Amino acid sequence: MKAAGRYVTIFFLYFLILLFYARRSCGEAVV
């Protein structure tokens, strides 16, 4: 279960990075 939690954390961080870059490229249109 610890490995699963680690993968979830990595996936969450990856999602935040994608969202951050999406906002930078699209401006404030994407909330």
C-alpha angles and dihedrals in degrees: 000000000000091000090051091052090050091053091049090052092049091047091050092051090047090051092051091051091050090049091049093052091044090056092047094051097042096037120219092328090092111063 
